Amino acid sequence: MRKLLVFNNVTLDGYSVYKNGDMSWAHKDDPEWNAFVAENASGGGELIFGRVTYDLMVSFWPTPFAIETNR
């Protein structure tokens, strides 16, 4: 049986966006955070998204930036 690993971003109050939907905190250039995310994302396996996250990501995946960062 394969392991199920969870990598979840959420704040202590249960939200990962500000009241107005702003997620700018997630786009900071933090080398330590970027290394942590890259290590977690390089583990292989499958990604499972909820509907809202999938809807956000589906417009990102075909972009040149997404293609370049996925190499």
PyMOL commands that set and color helices and strands:
alter all, ss='L'
color gray80, all
select helices_A, chain A and resi 24-27+31-41+51-58+64-69
alter helices_A, ss='H'
color red, helices_A
deselect
rebuild
show_as cartoon
